[in-house]
Amino acid sequence: MLPPEFKKGTIRYVPEESKDKTISDEDVLETLLKLFKALFINDFNRQMDFFSLLPEVKSKYLELLTVQLKKSKTIGYNHQSQNTFNPEEVLFNTLGFSITRDRSSLISAGTGVFVTNGFVPKGTVVSMYPGTVYQKYEPIFFQSIGNPFIFRCIDGVFIDGNDKGISKAVYRSCSKRDQLGPFQMSDISWLTPTVQNPLAVGQYVNNCSHNKAANICYQEFDVPEYFPIELKQYLPNITYSYDIPTPLRCVVLVTLRDIEQGEELFSNYYTIVN
Ligand SMILES: C[S@@+](CC[C@H](N)C(=O)[O-])C[C@H]1O[C@@H](n2cnc3c(N)ncnc32)[C@H](O)[C@@H]1O
């Protein structure tokens, strides 16, 4: 039985008993770090502020940078003008698959998310749910009116993944607030058609139906304090207020079975994990 506020179907409800995680937090962290490091290295002409203001970041990536520079020279690549790969290609090269938004295979379901290249084994982080993170006591009423992108976590935390209107303005504003000088502490590119973190399209995953079973589930992930500062620019979530410091809540989408190229991702809006 759903609580009254979830009956209208605009907010996803997660039963209390759905508490086990499909994969460990360590595995989630490892995947995110692997991808974000690859994006950082691929995009290093944009990272000069980190290298000049935080020498320890430079020394951490020195070896990788040298390899990248050598590679770029051999293929005649000019760092001032462009990236070596686009973010989807970095995702494919790093995790062996890429995903993108496209018209859903379900009639009248609007946009969905598809595996466009490669293969995604069971138990893989295949996407992230971007958006502003609200604690259960924080005001979300106006943002939630008619908003199908509000996600409710097990502990009552909400994530607003709408990339339009007031939700978009709130995310941008919080992101500017938390920026440390030139360093962005979150990714805002998911609000645009050109994403910088190619996983950050999970809010467009559609609900399963009688002939399309769920092939992913949602899993919460709290970003640990020691998460590298230079990689926070790829995190597609931001806290609404920072009065009481809490770890940043992210939600990742984990595959429930092997998923082949061309398949659409489907979740079950009423559960996070099995
Ligand atoms: C979070 S959005 C998902 C992205 C959405 N498809 C879009 O284009 O914006 C949720 C909305 O997608 C649509 N949707 C999701 N799953 C569906 C399904 N199985 N059948 C029809 N519509 C669906 C409903 O309109 C729902 O309110």
The ligand as an ORCA input file, in Angstrom:
! r2SCAN-3c Opt
* xyz 0 1
  C      11.135     10.036    -14.982
  S      10.237     10.253    -16.434
  C      11.069      9.206    -17.553
  C      11.447      9.958    -18.807
  C      10.278     10.230    -19.713
  N      10.054      9.089    -20.563
  C      10.507     11.468    -20.557
  O      10.505     11.410    -21.777
  O      10.674     12.530    -19.960
  C       8.799      9.403    -15.995
  C       7.671      9.577    -16.985
  O       7.938      8.788    -18.152
  C       6.744      8.182    -18.616
  N       6.875      6.725    -18.464
  C       7.781      6.049    -17.747
  N       7.607      4.731    -17.868
  C       6.559      4.541    -18.669
  C       5.883      3.404    -19.170
  N       6.260      2.162    -18.851
  N       4.808      3.594    -19.991
  C       4.426      4.845    -20.336
  N       5.026      5.969    -19.896
  C       6.063      5.825    -19.075
  C       5.607      8.708    -17.737
  O       5.110      9.848    -18.365
  C       6.349      9.087    -16.469
  O       5.677     10.093    -15.743
*
